[in-house]
Amino acid sequence: MSYTKELDRISKVVAENMLEQAHREIHWSMPADENLEGDEYMEIHNHILERAIYYISKQAKEKSNGVV
């Protein structure tokens, strides 16, 4: 296996682990006072997840470009 393929495999495993952790963190961070259920819960959960991924990507790009 080439070095690049190995790094890609590792990256996929890390992404899976981060996604599992993100789901747990989002669940615990959701507003408890709003009594969300079903589709409404999932809509807000997915919105938070998408925004979190956006911010992670943005921060990673800034750090890789030397911007902190």
PDB file of N, CA, C and O in Angstrom:
ATOM      1  N   MET A   1       0.847  -1.177   0.000  1.00  0.00           N
ATOM      2  CA  MET A   1       0.000   0.000   0.000  1.00  0.00           C
ATOM      3  C   MET A   1       0.889   1.236   0.000  1.00  0.00           C
ATOM      4  O   MET A   1       1.875   1.328   0.731  1.00  0.00           O
ATOM      5  N   SER A   2       0.502   2.179  -0.846  1.00  0.00           N
ATOM      6  CA  SER A   2       1.306   3.391  -0.922  1.00  0.00           C
ATOM      7  C   SER A   2       1.109   4.248   0.328  1.00  0.00           C
ATOM      8  O   SER A   2       0.129   4.106   1.059  1.00  0.00           O
ATOM      9  N   TYR A   3       2.046   5.115   0.539  1.00  0.00           N
ATOM     10  CA  TYR A   3       2.021   6.000   1.704  1.00  0.00           C
ATOM     11  C   TYR A   3       0.770   6.875   1.693  1.00  0.00           C
ATOM     12  O   TYR A   3       0.135   7.066   2.730  1.00  0.00           O
ATOM     13  N   THR A   4       0.415   7.406   0.527  1.00  0.00           N
ATOM     14  CA  THR A   4      -0.758   8.267   0.411  1.00  0.00           C
ATOM     15  C   THR A   4      -2.035   7.495   0.725  1.00  0.00           C
ATOM     16  O   THR A   4      -2.923   8.016   1.401  1.00  0.00           O
ATOM     17  N   LYS A   5      -2.135   6.269   0.243  1.00  0.00           N
ATOM     18  CA  LYS A   5      -3.320   5.454   0.530  1.00  0.00           C
ATOM     19  C   LYS A   5      -3.413   5.150   2.018  1.00  0.00           C
ATOM     20  O   LYS A   5      -4.511   5.125   2.574  1.00  0.00           O
ATOM     21  N   GLU A   6      -2.294   4.923   2.664  1.00  0.00           N
ATOM     22  CA  GLU A   6      -2.292   4.663   4.098  1.00  0.00           C
ATOM     23  C   GLU A   6      -2.742   5.905   4.868  1.00  0.00           C
ATOM     24  O   GLU A   6      -3.519   5.796   5.816  1.00  0.00           O
ATOM     25  N   LEU A   7      -2.266   7.071   4.472  1.00  0.00           N
ATOM     26  CA  LEU A   7      -2.706   8.310   5.117  1.00  0.00           C
ATOM     27  C   LEU A   7      -4.198   8.532   4.907  1.00  0.00           C
ATOM     28  O   LEU A   7      -4.892   9.004   5.808  1.00  0.00           O
ATOM     29  N   ASP A   8      -4.694   8.191   3.716  1.00  0.00           N
ATOM     30  CA  ASP A   8      -6.114   8.327   3.425  1.00  0.00           C
ATOM     31  C   ASP A   8      -6.932   7.376   4.297  1.00  0.00           C
ATOM     32  O   ASP A   8      -7.990   7.758   4.797  1.00  0.00           O
ATOM     33  N   ARG A   9      -6.462   6.152   4.484  1.00  0.00           N
ATOM     34  CA  ARG A   9      -7.146   5.179   5.330  1.00  0.00           C
ATOM     35  C   ARG A   9      -7.218   5.683   6.769  1.00  0.00           C
ATOM     36  O   ARG A   9      -8.264   5.606   7.413  1.00  0.00           O
ATOM     37  N   ILE A  10      -6.097   6.199   7.264  1.00  0.00           N
ATOM     38  CA  ILE A  10      -6.050   6.743   8.622  1.00  0.00           C
ATOM     39  C   ILE A  10      -6.998   7.930   8.749  1.00  0.00           C
ATOM     40  O   ILE A  10      -7.695   8.065   9.754  1.00  0.00           O
ATOM     41  N   SER A  11      -7.024   8.781   7.743  1.00  0.00           N
ATOM     42  CA  SER A  11      -7.903   9.953   7.760  1.00  0.00           C
ATOM     43  C   SER A  11      -9.366   9.552   7.832  1.00  0.00           C
ATOM     44  O   SER A  11     -10.151  10.196   8.528  1.00  0.00           O
ATOM     45  N   LYS A  12      -9.740   8.498   7.123  1.00  0.00           N
ATOM     46  CA  LYS A  12     -11.125   8.022   7.157  1.00  0.00           C
ATOM     47  C   LYS A  12     -11.495   7.503   8.535  1.00  0.00           C
ATOM     48  O   LYS A  12     -12.601   7.755   9.014  1.00  0.00           O
ATOM     49  N   VAL A  13     -10.592   6.785   9.176  1.00  0.00           N
ATOM     50  CA  VAL A  13     -10.845   6.271  10.521  1.00  0.00           C
ATOM     51  C   VAL A  13     -10.997   7.435  11.503  1.00  0.00           C
ATOM     52  O   VAL A  13     -11.904   7.439  12.335  1.00  0.00           O
ATOM     53  N   VAL A  14     -10.109   8.412  11.401  1.00  0.00           N
ATOM     54  CA  VAL A  14     -10.187   9.592  12.268  1.00  0.00           C
ATOM     55  C   VAL A  14     -11.513  10.314  12.042  1.00  0.00           C
ATOM     56  O   VAL A  14     -12.162  10.727  13.003  1.00  0.00           O
ATOM     57  N   ALA A  15     -11.921  10.469  10.783  1.00  0.00           N
ATOM     58  CA  ALA A  15     -13.187  11.148  10.462  1.00  0.00           C
ATOM     59  C   ALA A  15     -14.372  10.407  11.069  1.00  0.00           C
ATOM     60  O   ALA A  15     -15.275  11.032  11.623  1.00  0.00           O
ATOM     61  N   GLU A  16     -14.375   9.089  10.970  1.00  0.00           N
ATOM     62  CA  GLU A  16     -15.462   8.303  11.561  1.00  0.00           C
ATOM     63  C   GLU A  16     -15.525   8.505  13.072  1.00  0.00           C
ATOM     64  O   GLU A  16     -16.602   8.682  13.640  1.00  0.00           O
ATOM     65  N   ASN A  17     -14.367   8.476  13.712  1.00  0.00           N
ATOM     66  CA  ASN A  17     -14.323   8.674  15.166  1.00  0.00           C
ATOM     67  C   ASN A  17     -14.768  10.082  15.554  1.00  0.00           C
ATOM     68  O   ASN A  17     -15.497  10.262  16.529  1.00  0.00           O
ATOM     69  N   MET A  18     -14.328  11.073  14.792  1.00  0.00           N
ATOM     70  CA  MET A  18     -14.718  12.453  15.080  1.00  0.00           C
ATOM     71  C   MET A  18     -16.221  12.647  14.897  1.00  0.00           C
ATOM     72  O   MET A  18     -16.854  13.368  15.668  1.00  0.00           O
ATOM     73  N   LEU A  19     -16.793  12.005  13.877  1.00  0.00           N
ATOM     74  CA  LEU A  19     -18.219  12.127  13.631  1.00  0.00           C
ATOM     75  C   LEU A  19     -19.032  11.505  14.759  1.00  0.00           C
ATOM     76  O   LEU A  19     -20.031  12.078  15.193  1.00  0.00           O
ATOM     77  N   GLU A  20     -18.615  10.346  15.232  1.00  0.00           N
ATOM     78  CA  GLU A  20     -19.290   9.713  16.372  1.00  0.00           C
ATOM     79  C   GLU A  20     -19.240  10.624  17.599  1.00  0.00           C
ATOM     80  O   GLU A  20     -20.242  10.807  18.291  1.00  0.00           O
ATOM     81  N   GLN A  21     -18.078  11.182  17.853  1.00  0.00           N
ATOM     82  CA  GLN A  21     -17.918  12.085  19.003  1.00  0.00           C
ATOM     83  C   GLN A  21     -18.755  13.350  18.815  1.00  0.00           C
ATOM     84  O   GLN A  21     -19.351  13.850  19.769  1.00  0.00           O
ATOM     85  N   ALA A  22     -18.800  13.865  17.588  1.00  0.00           N
ATOM     86  CA  ALA A  22     -19.589  15.067  17.310  1.00  0.00           C
ATOM     87  C   ALA A  22     -21.069  14.825  17.587  1.00  0.00           C
ATOM     88  O   ALA A  22     -21.744  15.685  18.152  1.00  0.00           O
ATOM     89  N   HIS A  23     -21.574  13.662  17.193  1.00  0.00           N
ATOM     90  CA  HIS A  23     -22.984  13.348  17.453  1.00  0.00           C
ATOM     91  C   HIS A  23     -23.272  13.346  18.953  1.00  0.00           C
ATOM     92  O   HIS A  23     -24.300  13.863  19.391  1.00  0.00           O
ATOM     93  N   ARG A  24     -22.370  12.768  19.732  1.00  0.00           N
ATOM     94  CA  ARG A  24     -22.557  12.752  21.192  1.00  0.00           C
ATOM     95  C   ARG A  24     -22.513  14.168  21.760  1.00  0.00           C
ATOM     96  O   ARG A  24     -23.357  14.540  22.575  1.00  0.00           O
ATOM     97  N   GLU A  25     -21.533  14.951  21.332  1.00  0.00           N
ATOM     98  CA  GLU A  25     -21.392  16.318  21.841  1.00  0.00           C
ATOM     99  C   GLU A  25     -22.605  17.173  21.478  1.00  0.00           C
ATOM    100  O   GLU A  25     -23.086  17.955  22.298  1.00  0.00           O
ATOM    101  N   ILE A  26     -23.093  17.024  20.256  1.00  0.00           N
ATOM    102  CA  ILE A  26     -24.251  17.796  19.826  1.00  0.00           C
ATOM    103  C   ILE A  26     -25.467  17.416  20.658  1.00  0.00           C
ATOM    104  O   ILE A  26     -26.219  18.284  21.101  1.00  0.00           O
ATOM    105  N   HIS A  27     -25.658  16.120  20.869  1.00  0.00           N
ATOM    106  CA  HIS A  27     -26.796  15.662  21.658  1.00  0.00           C
ATOM    107  C   HIS A  27     -26.789  16.318  23.037  1.00  0.00           C
ATOM    108  O   HIS A  27     -27.822  16.799  23.504  1.00  0.00           O
ATOM    109  N   TRP A  28     -25.638  16.338  23.682  1.00  0.00           N
ATOM    110  CA  TRP A  28     -25.538  16.920  25.026  1.00  0.00           C
ATOM    111  C   TRP A  28     -25.605  18.446  25.002  1.00  0.00           C
ATOM    112  O   TRP A  28     -25.909  19.069  26.019  1.00  0.00           O
ATOM    113  N   SER A  29     -25.324  19.046  23.852  1.00  0.00           N
ATOM    114  CA  SER A  29     -25.326  20.507  23.751  1.00  0.00           C
ATOM    115  C   SER A  29     -26.660  21.083  23.281  1.00  0.00           C
ATOM    116  O   SER A  29     -26.872  22.295  23.329  1.00  0.00           O
ATOM    117  N   MET A  30     -27.543  20.221  22.832  1.00  0.00           N
ATOM    118  CA  MET A  30     -28.834  20.692  22.312  1.00  0.00           C
ATOM    119  C   MET A  30     -29.612  21.393  23.428  1.00  0.00           C
ATOM    120  O   MET A  30     -29.529  20.990  24.588  1.00  0.00           O
ATOM    121  N   PRO A  31     -30.360  22.431  23.085  1.00  0.00           N
ATOM    122  CA  PRO A  31     -31.142  23.156  24.091  1.00  0.00           C
ATOM    123  C   PRO A  31     -32.205  22.246  24.729  1.00  0.00           C
ATOM    124  O   PRO A  31     -33.127  21.799  24.048  1.00  0.00           O
ATOM    125  N   ALA A  32     -32.078  21.978  26.013  1.00  0.00           N
ATOM    126  CA  ALA A  32     -32.989  21.077  26.717  1.00  0.00           C
ATOM    127  C   ALA A  32     -34.359  21.710  26.934  1.00  0.00           C
ATOM    128  O   ALA A  32     -35.363  21.006  27.042  1.00  0.00           O
ATOM    129  N   ASP A  33     -34.399  23.014  26.994  1.00  0.00           N
ATOM    130  CA  ASP A  33     -35.658  23.692  27.291  1.00  0.00           C
ATOM    131  C   ASP A  33     -36.605  23.770  26.098  1.00  0.00           C
ATOM    132  O   ASP A  33     -37.744  24.212  26.253  1.00  0.00           O
ATOM    133  N   GLU A  34     -36.171  23.359  24.931  1.00  0.00           N
ATOM    134  CA  GLU A  34     -37.014  23.457  23.739  1.00  0.00           C
ATOM    135  C   GLU A  34     -37.845  22.200  23.481  1.00  0.00           C
ATOM    136  O   GLU A  34     -38.706  22.209  22.602  1.00  0.00           O
ATOM    137  N   ASN A  35     -37.606  21.122  24.227  1.00  0.00           N
ATOM    138  CA  ASN A  35     -38.393  19.900  24.116  1.00  0.00           C
ATOM    139  C   ASN A  35     -38.532  19.438  22.663  1.00  0.00           C
ATOM    140  O   ASN A  35     -39.644  19.258  22.168  1.00  0.00           O
ATOM    141  N   LEU A  36     -37.413  19.249  21.995  1.00  0.00           N
ATOM    142  CA  LEU A  36     -37.394  18.872  20.589  1.00  0.00           C
ATOM    143  C   LEU A  36     -37.573  17.370  20.426  1.00  0.00           C
ATOM    144  O   LEU A  36     -37.085  16.582  21.236  1.00  0.00           O
ATOM    145  N   GLU A  37     -38.283  16.984  19.364  1.00  0.00           N
ATOM    146  CA  GLU A  37     -38.502  15.573  19.079  1.00  0.00           C
ATOM    147  C   GLU A  37     -38.494  15.342  17.577  1.00  0.00           C
ATOM    148  O   GLU A  37     -38.707  16.266  16.792  1.00  0.00           O
ATOM    149  N   GLY A  38     -38.246  14.106  17.190  1.00  0.00           N
ATOM    150  CA  GLY A  38     -38.401  13.659  15.806  1.00  0.00           C
ATOM    151  C   GLY A  38     -37.660  14.490  14.783  1.00  0.00           C
ATOM    152  O   GLY A  38     -36.470  14.773  14.923  1.00  0.00           O
ATOM    153  N   ASP A  39     -38.401  14.879  13.734  1.00  0.00           N
ATOM    154  CA  ASP A  39     -37.806  15.604  12.609  1.00  0.00           C
ATOM    155  C   ASP A  39     -37.220  16.947  13.031  1.00  0.00           C
ATOM    156  O   ASP A  39     -36.176  17.364  12.530  1.00  0.00           O
ATOM    157  N   GLU A  40     -37.896  17.612  13.948  1.00  0.00           N
ATOM    158  CA  GLU A  40     -37.406  18.919  14.415  1.00  0.00           C
ATOM    159  C   GLU A  40     -36.046  18.762  15.103  1.00  0.00           C
ATOM    160  O   GLU A  40     -35.129  19.552  14.879  1.00  0.00           O
ATOM    161  N   TYR A  41     -35.934  17.729  15.943  1.00  0.00           N
ATOM    162  CA  TYR A  41     -34.669  17.451  16.623  1.00  0.00           C
ATOM    163  C   TYR A  41     -33.569  17.181  15.602  1.00  0.00           C
ATOM    164  O   TYR A  41     -32.478  17.746  15.683  1.00  0.00           O
ATOM    165  N   MET A  42     -33.873  16.303  14.634  1.00  0.00           N
ATOM    166  CA  MET A  42     -32.865  15.927  13.635  1.00  0.00           C
ATOM    167  C   MET A  42     -32.475  17.116  12.755  1.00  0.00           C
ATOM    168  O   MET A  42     -31.313  17.241  12.368  1.00  0.00           O
ATOM    169  N   GLU A  43     -33.424  17.981  12.440  1.00  0.00           N
ATOM    170  CA  GLU A  43     -33.126  19.153  11.628  1.00  0.00           C
ATOM    171  C   GLU A  43     -32.128  20.065  12.349  1.00  0.00           C
ATOM    172  O   GLU A  43     -31.156  20.526  11.749  1.00  0.00           O
ATOM    173  N   ILE A  44     -32.368  20.315  13.612  1.00  0.00           N
ATOM    174  CA  ILE A  44     -31.461  21.171  14.381  1.00  0.00           C
ATOM    175  C   ILE A  44     -30.129  20.464  14.604  1.00  0.00           C
ATOM    176  O   ILE A  44     -29.073  21.085  14.482  1.00  0.00           O
ATOM    177  N   HIS A  45     -30.167  19.183  14.927  1.00  0.00           N
ATOM    178  CA  HIS A  45     -28.942  18.400  15.127  1.00  0.00           C
ATOM    179  C   HIS A  45     -28.075  18.448  13.871  1.00  0.00           C
ATOM    180  O   HIS A  45     -26.874  18.704  13.957  1.00  0.00           O
ATOM    181  N   ASN A  46     -28.674  18.203  12.705  1.00  0.00           N
ATOM    182  CA  ASN A  46     -27.918  18.199  11.451  1.00  0.00           C
ATOM    183  C   ASN A  46     -27.385  19.581  11.106  1.00  0.00           C
ATOM    184  O   ASN A  46     -26.285  19.708  10.569  1.00  0.00           O
ATOM    185  N   HIS A  47     -28.156  20.614  11.412  1.00  0.00           N
ATOM    186  CA  HIS A  47     -27.681  21.979  11.167  1.00  0.00           C
ATOM    187  C   HIS A  47     -26.435  22.262  12.012  1.00  0.00           C
ATOM    188  O   HIS A  47     -25.444  22.793  11.511  1.00  0.00           O
ATOM    189  N   ILE A  48     -26.495  21.905  13.291  1.00  0.00           N
ATOM    190  CA  ILE A  48     -25.345  22.114  14.173  1.00  0.00           C
ATOM    191  C   ILE A  48     -24.142  21.324  13.666  1.00  0.00           C
ATOM    192  O   ILE A  48     -23.024  21.838  13.649  1.00  0.00           O
ATOM    193  N   LEU A  49     -24.367  20.073  13.252  1.00  0.00           N
ATOM    194  CA  LEU A  49     -23.280  19.235  12.736  1.00  0.00           C
ATOM    195  C   LEU A  49     -22.639  19.860  11.498  1.00  0.00           C
ATOM    196  O   LEU A  49     -21.415  19.940  11.403  1.00  0.00           O
ATOM    197  N   GLU A  50     -23.463  20.299  10.555  1.00  0.00           N
ATOM    198  CA  GLU A  50     -22.932  20.916   9.335  1.00  0.00           C
ATOM    199  C   GLU A  50     -22.129  22.178   9.640  1.00  0.00           C
ATOM    200  O   GLU A  50     -21.063  22.391   9.060  1.00  0.00           O
ATOM    201  N   ARG A  51     -22.630  23.009  10.538  1.00  0.00           N
ATOM    202  CA  ARG A  51     -21.912  24.230  10.890  1.00  0.00           C
ATOM    203  C   ARG A  51     -20.608  23.910  11.619  1.00  0.00           C
ATOM    204  O   ARG A  51     -19.588  24.558  11.387  1.00  0.00           O
ATOM    205  N   ALA A  52     -20.645  22.909  12.499  1.00  0.00           N
ATOM    206  CA  ALA A  52     -19.429  22.521  13.217  1.00  0.00           C
ATOM    207  C   ALA A  52     -18.365  22.029  12.230  1.00  0.00           C
ATOM    208  O   ALA A  52     -17.191  22.377  12.356  1.00  0.00           O
ATOM    209  N   ILE A  53     -18.775  21.226  11.255  1.00  0.00           N
ATOM    210  CA  ILE A  53     -17.829  20.745  10.242  1.00  0.00           C
ATOM    211  C   ILE A  53     -17.273  21.919   9.442  1.00  0.00           C
ATOM    212  O   ILE A  53     -16.082  21.951   9.131  1.00  0.00           O
ATOM    213  N   TYR A  54     -18.121  22.873   9.114  1.00  0.00           N
ATOM    214  CA  TYR A  54     -17.671  24.073   8.409  1.00  0.00           C
ATOM    215  C   TYR A  54     -16.596  24.803   9.212  1.00  0.00           C
ATOM    216  O   TYR A  54     -15.550  25.165   8.672  1.00  0.00           O
ATOM    217  N   TYR A  55     -16.857  25.016  10.503  1.00  0.00           N
ATOM    218  CA  TYR A  55     -15.892  25.738  11.337  1.00  0.00           C
ATOM    219  C   TYR A  55     -14.601  24.951  11.541  1.00  0.00           C
ATOM    220  O   TYR A  55     -13.521  25.540  11.587  1.00  0.00           O
ATOM    221  N   ILE A  56     -14.698  23.647  11.661  1.00  0.00           N
ATOM    222  CA  ILE A  56     -13.493  22.817  11.782  1.00  0.00           C
ATOM    223  C   ILE A  56     -12.660  22.938  10.508  1.00  0.00           C
ATOM    224  O   ILE A  56     -11.444  23.124  10.568  1.00  0.00           O
ATOM    225  N   SER A  57     -13.319  22.832   9.363  1.00  0.00           N
ATOM    226  CA  SER A  57     -12.611  22.944   8.082  1.00  0.00           C
ATOM    227  C   SER A  57     -11.956  24.311   7.931  1.00  0.00           C
ATOM    228  O   SER A  57     -10.805  24.415   7.506  1.00  0.00           O
ATOM    229  N   LYS A  58     -12.693  25.348   8.280  1.00  0.00           N
ATOM    230  CA  LYS A  58     -12.169  26.716   8.189  1.00  0.00           C
ATOM    231  C   LYS A  58     -10.940  26.891   9.082  1.00  0.00           C
ATOM    232  O   LYS A  58      -9.929  27.449   8.654  1.00  0.00           O
ATOM    233  N   GLN A  59     -11.033  26.411  10.322  1.00  0.00           N
ATOM    234  CA  GLN A  59      -9.904  26.536  11.243  1.00  0.00           C
ATOM    235  C   GLN A  59      -8.709  25.722  10.772  1.00  0.00           C
ATOM    236  O   GLN A  59      -7.570  26.173  10.888  1.00  0.00           O
ATOM    237  N   ALA A  60      -8.954  24.537  10.246  1.00  0.00           N
ATOM    238  CA  ALA A  60      -7.858  23.691   9.758  1.00  0.00           C
ATOM    239  C   ALA A  60      -7.149  24.364   8.580  1.00  0.00           C
ATOM    240  O   ALA A  60      -5.921  24.339   8.498  1.00  0.00           O
ATOM    241  N   LYS A  61      -7.919  24.965   7.670  1.00  0.00           N
ATOM    242  CA  LYS A  61      -7.323  25.662   6.524  1.00  0.00           C
ATOM    243  C   LYS A  61      -6.509  26.864   6.979  1.00  0.00           C
ATOM    244  O   LYS A  61      -5.419  27.116   6.466  1.00  0.00           O
ATOM    245  N   GLU A  62      -7.045  27.607   7.950  1.00  0.00           N
ATOM    246  CA  GLU A  62      -6.322  28.775   8.450  1.00  0.00           C
ATOM    247  C   GLU A  62      -5.014  28.363   9.098  1.00  0.00           C
ATOM    248  O   GLU A  62      -3.986  29.009   8.893  1.00  0.00           O
ATOM    249  N   LYS A  63      -5.044  27.299   9.875  1.00  0.00           N
ATOM    250  CA  LYS A  63      -3.821  26.830  10.543  1.00  0.00           C
ATOM    251  C   LYS A  63      -2.804  26.304   9.533  1.00  0.00           C
ATOM    252  O   LYS A  63      -1.600  26.504   9.694  1.00  0.00           O
ATOM    253  N   SER A  64      -3.294  25.630   8.492  1.00  0.00           N
ATOM    254  CA  SER A  64      -2.358  25.106   7.491  1.00  0.00           C
ATOM    255  C   SER A  64      -1.759  26.209   6.635  1.00  0.00           C
ATOM    256  O   SER A  64      -0.709  26.025   6.019  1.00  0.00           O
ATOM    257  N   ASN A  65      -2.435  27.370   6.595  1.00  0.00           N
ATOM    258  CA  ASN A  65      -1.916  28.521   5.868  1.00  0.00           C
ATOM    259  C   ASN A  65      -1.139  29.469   6.763  1.00  0.00           C
ATOM    260  O   ASN A  65      -0.731  30.544   6.324  1.00  0.00           O
ATOM    261  N   GLY A  66      -0.931  29.084   8.005  1.00  0.00           N
ATOM    262  CA  GLY A  66      -0.164  29.899   8.918  1.00  0.00           C
ATOM    263  C   GLY A  66      -0.954  31.002   9.599  1.00  0.00           C
ATOM    264  O   GLY A  66      -0.381  31.833  10.303  1.00  0.00           O
ATOM    265  N   VAL A  67      -2.259  31.017   9.395  1.00  0.00           N
ATOM    266  CA  VAL A  67      -3.109  32.016  10.036  1.00  0.00           C
ATOM    267  C   VAL A  67      -3.666  31.395  11.299  1.00  0.00           C
ATOM    268  O   VAL A  67      -4.238  30.305  11.266  1.00  0.00           O
ATOM    269  N   VAL A  68      -3.498  32.084  12.408  1.00  0.00           N
ATOM    270  CA  VAL A  68      -4.010  31.537  13.674  1.00  0.00           C
ATOM    271  C   VAL A  68      -4.956  32.505  14.322  1.00  0.00           C
ATOM    272  O   VAL A  68      -5.490  32.223  15.395  1.00  0.00           O
TER     273      VAL A  68
END
